[in-house]
Amino acid sequence: MHEMSLCEGIREIILDQARTHNFARVTVLRVEIGKFAGVEKPALAFAFDVVMQGSPAEGARLEMIDLPGQALCYDCGKSVEIDDRFALCPLCGSAKLMPQGGDEMRIKDMEVI
């Protein structure tokens, strides 16, 4: 379950930010997750609760924001949303797409006290 290691990385970021910005507790953490990031959201939520124990984010609410897949179509030159890495361009039907987004996962923001 790589979601556990993702949460360990999130925990390190939170600890670093708590030291830098002198906050005691995270109440809400928002993460953006791309459609192709390969993250199982239920597993991430479970791992988050386990890994954050004893940290400033213990008991924090985790909000997961879905990001769509993005690609550049070489034929029509447009940036388009895609649901599948092997999708055709929804505008012109071309198969010549270069994925450009949707595989990322990042902390968007957090509410702290």
N, C-alpha and C positions, 0 to 999 in steps of 0.2 A: 504494500500500500504506500505509494509515493506521496499520498496526501499528508502522511505523518511528517515526512521530511519537509514538505512545503510549509506546514505549520511551524516546524522548528525554525525555519528561516524567517517566518513572520514574527515569531517570538523574539528572535535576535534583533530584528528591526525595531520592534516595540521597545525592547530594553534599551537599545541605543538611543532612540528618540526620547524615552523617559529621562535618561541621564542628560541629554542635550537640552531638553526643554523643561525639565524639572516638573513633570507631572507625576501623580501618584497612581492614577487608575485610568484605564480605557473602558468606556461604557459601551461604545459602538465602534466596530471596525467594518469598513466597507471595502470589499475587494472586487475588482473587475476580472471576469474570467471569459476568455475568448471561446467561441464555439468549438474550435479545434485544439484547445489546450490539453485535452485528455484528462481533465479533472472530474472526478466523481463527486458531485456536490454533497450527497449524504455522507460519504466517507470524509470529506473535508470538514463538514460540520462536526462529526464525531471526533475527529483528530484534533480539531480546534479546542473543543471542550477539555480533552485530555491533556494536550500539550500546554495550554495556558494556565493550568493549575499552578499556583504559587508565583504567578507573574502578575504584572500590573493589568493584564487583560483577563484575569480569572473572572468568570461570570459575565464577560462582555457579550453583547449581541453581535453575531456575525451576519452581515448582510452581503449577499452575493449578487453582483450585477452582471447580467449576461451581455457579452459583446458579440456582434455578428461576425461571420466570416466575410472577409473583403478580398477582392481580386481586381487586377487590372486586365482589361480585355485588350489584347494586341490588335484585334481587327477594328473595333469601333473606338478604341482609345479611352473608354470610360472606366471609372472605378465603380464596381458593382458589389452588392451584397450577394453572398452565395451560402447555400445551406450544406453543401457537400464539396469536398476538395476537387471532385471530378465533375462538377456541375458545368453546364453550358452557360454562356453569357445570357442573362435574362433579357438583354436589350436586342442583341443581334443573332443569338444562337451559336456563336462561335465556340469552339472548344479550346481556343488559344488564350487561356487565362493564366495569369501569374498571381498566385496567392500573395496577398500583402498584409493580411491581418486576420486575427481570430485565434492565434495560437499563444497569445500572451496571457499572463496573470499578473496583476499588480495591485498593491494597496492604493485605493483611491483616496481615502481619508479616514480619520478616526476622530471620535469625540472623546475628550479626556477631561478629567477633573484633577 
